[in-house]
Amino acid sequence: MEAARELKRMDQTRAAEVGAKILFLDFDDVLNTATTLERGELFDRPNVEVLNTVVDRTGAAIVVTSMWRIGASVEELEEMLVTAGVHARGRVVGATPCLEDGPRGEEISAWLQQATLPVAQFVILDDRSDMGALAERLVRTNPQYGLVGSQVDEIVARLQ
C-alpha cells in the first residue's frame, strides 16, 4: 500500500510539472451497461479495454464522477477499477464533490476550481448530457453499448 501511495505521489508530481490530462469518468453506461449488471458483473470487459487503450495512449489521470463515489474513498475507487482490469493504479487522483441536485457539469467545475494540480486538458466520459458550459468536453456514450473503440481517437485527440 505504501508503494502505491508513493507511485501516486510521483505521478501527481510529474502531472504538476506539465499539467495533467484528466478523464472525468462515470461508471454506469460507460464501463458497463444494463445487460452487464443483469449478468451480475460490475464492468464489461470490452468497455474496460477501450478505457485502457485511452489511458495507455494518453497517460491521463482519472477523476471519478460516478455515483459510485458516494461513500467510497479515492483509494477504494481506484482499487475497484484496478480489480476490474482498468490500468488505474496510481492514476485515480480524485472524485468530484456531490452537489445536491446539481448537474454533473457543476460537480466537475467544482472539482476543477479546487484542484491541487494544474489541468492541461480534460475529457468527460459519460452517458449524461447535463454538462452545461463543459458540454464541449463531453464524449457521450450510448447506454446500450458503453464506451466503444470508435470513440478512442476522439478522446485521445482531445487530450493532446
N, C-alpha and C positions, 0 to 999 in steps of 0.2 A: 504494500500500500504506500509506503514511504517513497519507493522508486517511482510509482505512478504520479505522486504529488510533485516530485522533482521534475519529471518529464513534462508535466502540465505547466509548471513554473517556467521551464526553459522554453516551451512552445509559446507561452504568453510573452516572454521577454523578446523572442525573435519577432513575434507579431507586432509588438510595440515599436520595434525598430523600423519596420517598413509599412506598417498599417495592416490591420487584419482584414482578411476576406472572411465574411461571415455568411453562413447559411442559417436562416431562421427556419427551423424545422418543426412542422406539425407531424404527428404520427398517423392518426386515423385518416384514411383515404389518401395518404401519401406513401407510407410504408406498409399499409395493409388496405384491405377492402372489407366490405361486409361479409363476403364469402370467406375470407381468411379467418375472420373472427368466428363465423359459424362453424368452421373446422376446428375451433379451439386453439388456434395459433395467434400469437400476438402480431407477428410481422410476416410478410410474404417474401420468400427468398428472392424472386426476381426484382422486386422493388428495392430490397436491401442491396443487391448487386449494382443496380443503377446508381444508388446513392454512393456506394463505394467507388464507382468509376468517377463520379464528380469529385469526391473528397480526395481521391488519389491524384487526379489531374490538376486540382487547384490548390491543395493544401489548406482548404478552408477550415475554419473553426465552426463549431455548431452552437447555436443558442436555441434551446427548446422552447417552442411556443405552444405545444400540445397541451390539452387539458390534463394530460398525464403528469404534468409538472406539479400539480396541486398535491401538496403533502409529501413530495419527494425532494430529496436534496439533489444538487447537481451531480454529486458522486453517484447517487443511486440511478439517476437518469443515464449517466454515462455507462454504468455497469449493465443496465438493461439493454442499451444499444450494442455494447460490445458482446454480450451474451448472445444476442441475435445475429451476430456476424458483421455488424457495422464497424468499419475502421474508425472508431471513435475514441480509442484510448488516447488520452491527453488532449483531445480536441473539443470536448464539451466545456465551454467557457462560461455558461450561464443559462438562465431561464428568464423569460420575460415575466414582469410582475402581472398579477391577476387584478385587473381593474373591473370592479363590479359593473356588469352590463356594458363594459367598454368594448368597442370594436378591436379586433386583433391588431389593426394598424396602429391604434393608440398605444397598445401594450408594447409593440415593437418600438415606437417612437420614445416611449418612456425608458425602455432599456437603453436605447442609443444615447439618450440625454445623460444617463448616469454611468455609461460605460467607462471602465477604467483603462481601456486600451483604445488606441486610435483605430478607427474603422475606415479602411480604404474603399472597399466595395462590399455590397451585400445583396443577397437574393433571398426572397421569401418563397419557401416551398409549402404550398397549402392548397386545399380544395375550396377554401372560403374566399370570398371576394371583398370582405369588409376591411380594406386596407387604406381607405381614404387617400391622403396625399402620397402614400407609399405604393399606390397601385401599380406604378410603372416598374417596381421592383419585384412584382409577383410573377412567379411561374406557377400557374394554376394547374392542379392535377384533376383528372376525371375520377370521381369517387368509384367508378366501376373498375378502373384499372390501377389507380395509384400512380406513382412516379414511374415513367416509362423511358426506355432508351432513346426514343426520338426527342426527348427534352434535354439530353445531356449537352449537346453542343451549344444550345441557347444559354443554359446555366453557366457553362464554362466561359463562354464569351462575355457574359455579363459580369463575371468576376475578374476579368483581365484588366 
